[in-house]
């Protein structure tokens, strides 16, 4: 590939860039080409005219490997905006314990290779502030109806007790809207450019059961979730193969994978697959300290990107 590309574009600076470039570094290739060429009607152009041949292959590789994926991390962070801290009824210590225990902690590091190579949408706040994975309509969200744990959590996690007052719920709704608008806009962009989009919904879950969980459910090592209409067959197959030595379940105890409302059950070009990793596989029993096995799980997730 390297020789073919450098022969196609007679540019000393570009040749020098390719000389030190790993063939697998499609993101770097993409960035270099965006500076030198543009695409129109499926053809590549440079300043001197039409470029044909090998660049078409590279263009398709870039599309398939990088551009159609959107990485979604809804629960990885632990921050609560300071202006809303007074709304919470727990002590600082209690609140911190609830936040860290229920966060998909360290998933931003676990899925690091995805974040480095793909566009992403990350909730910058704790899910105890705003949970974008819940339905906004409280009456449609079973976790809200049953336990008071909708997009705006009303109860604590570690024990059943009031979490906060509702004074600023309408204000906080704007954070929810902004998150989903960003995700929807990014998916629209992918469809416009590549006529395809796959959301990888990145999660982890605690091996410890809390007051609202069914304690009789046997927990797996890995849970894969998707709606059949939005299933990415290749991605699911790769995940199953890479984790074949682990206990894997499909859509249980966690089901489905986030798809923006605009496309949900309407546009099959939008695929979405949820990956749930049991925290016992990469964290110590405290749910916050990385274990010796952290790198093993992280590397397996990196292989997913290489395989698809």
Secondary structure as GFF3:
##gff-version 3
##sequence-region A 1 308
A	DSSP	alpha_helix	2	8	.	.	.	ID=ss1
A	DSSP	alpha_helix	12	19	.	.	.	ID=ss2
A	DSSP	alpha_helix	26	36	.	.	.	ID=ss3
A	DSSP	beta_strand	38	40	.	.	.	ID=ss4
A	DSSP	beta_strand	43	46	.	.	.	ID=ss5
A	DSSP	beta_strand	49	51	.	.	.	ID=ss6
A	DSSP	alpha_helix	54	62	.	.	.	ID=ss7
A	DSSP	pi_helix	63	67	.	.	.	ID=ss8
A	DSSP	beta_strand	69	73	.	.	.	ID=ss9
A	DSSP	three_ten_helix	82	87	.	.	.	ID=ss10
A	DSSP	alpha_helix	92	102	.	.	.	ID=ss11
A	DSSP	alpha_helix	107	110	.	.	.	ID=ss12
A	DSSP	alpha_helix	112	117	.	.	.	ID=ss13
A	DSSP	beta_strand	119	122	.	.	.	ID=ss14
A	DSSP	alpha_helix	142	147	.	.	.	ID=ss15
A	DSSP	alpha_helix	169	194	.	.	.	ID=ss16
A	DSSP	beta_strand	197	205	.	.	.	ID=ss17
A	DSSP	beta_strand	222	225	.	.	.	ID=ss18
A	DSSP	three_ten_helix	228	230	.	.	.	ID=ss19
A	DSSP	alpha_helix	233	242	.	.	.	ID=ss20
A	DSSP	beta_strand	248	250	.	.	.	ID=ss21
A	DSSP	beta_strand	270	278	.	.	.	ID=ss22
A	DSSP	three_ten_helix	279	281	.	.	.	ID=ss23
A	DSSP	alpha_helix	294	307	.	.	.	ID=ss24
###
